[in-house]
Structure formats: structure tokens, C-alpha cells
């Protein structure tokens, strides 16, 4: 059984009409998983409620208190724009806190079972820096999950692999000073948000940025995985691997120019499973509904088969 942490409440974060980061992203994924031949092997799990487990101590460890208050105030005031791309609706603050709990639940599942889990939550998080959210992201889910994991028995090192087409500037901003966390990102460059140069190595050489040229395909990605990603992760020897699983590097995706296919994510997943089965996948980007859903299915299928 593969755990998937999901709630219909995640559909209530509303970015407005025509925004690419929309609730239909999740419903498309859920429908595709439910239609898969292995659907009966999925263990659907609701995230722990914020009333049951407060994320505030961890959130305040990662994000500036003034920024957290700002997100809450905009939401409680009826919603508004954090920046030109990033909306906050009346329920966004509460849903963002629930998303953090979902990522934490994913960590707990993986550590308890020594097998993968997938977190289907929104809003995404890898662009949210310590003092500022941007790029559709409010709070840094992956970084928060990594810091939570380090508090658990037997976890000394956590690696984050970010295969979203955009560089996770927020994740890097938060974890690059912590020698117990490694961050590796493959992303289109040049592209939003303009960070992620190969020269950015972190404070402890714990960051590996792998800029990919527009038009790159699996033929370009595979040698990078084999020659760069896997040696970096293997040398770090993580007790947990968190994957910022964005699927906007698909050729069909409208927001970038990388030319991967949905089935390519099964190959990426296979590489990761060679390193460890303690993998927590958390959804980031991906805005072409069919390609997104097919990519998540390919990822989960790979976990089932290996």
C-alpha cells in the first residue's frame, strides 16, 4: 500500500479565474490515480488537522513572524495579492497550514514504513523564502518538512531533490546554511525566478544546482541524473529523501520550455529508489492537467513496481 495524503480542503485555496495554479490540478491527479489498475493499493489519508497538531512552532522557525502575520491578515481580510502572481483567498492561510501538516504526515509515513509516500497538497511551496512568498507559493513546505524530519529519532541528514522546472529559490534560501540538509535542483535556466546558477553551492557545499537549457529532453536529463544527481545524493547519504515533485518540465506545460514526457518521471523515480525507499514526494508545479496527472501516475507506478 502506498500512502497518499490528500484532502478536498486543498481545493479551497483559490487563486482566481484563469490562474494556472488551480484546484483542477488536484482533481485531475486524483481521478487519474483512481482510474489506475493499482488504485486498490493506494492508502488515502487525510492530513492531520491544524487543531490536532499546531504547525506554528515549526513555521516560526522557518518563516519570519511578520511574514506569517501578513499572509494571515490578507486572508482574514477577504484575500488579496501577495505579488502579481501569488494570490491569497479567504481560506488560503488555513489551507497553507493544512498543507504543511500534510507534508509532515508524509515524512512520518515514510519514516514509519521505510517506503514512499506522496503528498497531494496545495498551495505549493518551493518559491517561498524565509521572509517572502512568491511564485504561487506561501510557505516553504519542503524546507519545513526537512526541518521536522531532523527532529525525529535516527534522522541526521535529509536531502531535497527538486525536479520542478523552476528553481526552488525559497527552499535553497532556507536550507543552504544547514549542513544536515542537502538541496539539489534541476531547472530550466534562464527562467523564473532567475536564481539557481551552478555557482550557487550553499554554505557547506550542500547545494547542487543543475541548470537545463530550454528544449532539454530525457536524453539530456539522464546523464545529468547519472553523473551529477545520484553521486551528490549518494555521497550525502540521506536518512530521508524529499522530492519537490513539480511536473512543469513536461513538453505540454504552458509555463516553461523543457520537453520531458510524463513517463520520464518514472525513470527519475527509479534512480531515486536505487538510493533509498525512504522517499517523500510532495507536489509542487505542473499546469497542463493531463500531463500533470499522467506524470504523477508514472511516479507512483514506479514506486509500486520497484
Buried (B, 14 or more C-beta within 10 A) or exposed (E): EBBBBBBEBBBBBBBEEEEBBBBEBBBBBBEBBEEBEEEEEBEBBBBBEBEEBEBEEBBEEBBEEEBBEBBBEBBEEEBEEBEEBBBBBBBBBBBBBBBBBBBBBBBBBBBEBEBBBBBBBBBBBBBBBBEBBBBBBBBBBBBBBBBBBBEBEEBEBBBBBBBBBBBBBBBBBBBBEBEBBBBBBBBBBEBBBEBBEEEBEBEEEBBBBBBBEEEBBBEBBBEBBEEBBBEBBEEBEBBBBBBBBBBBBBBBBEBBBBBBBBBBBBBBBBBBBEBBBBBBBBBBBBBBBEBBBBBBBBBBBBBBEE
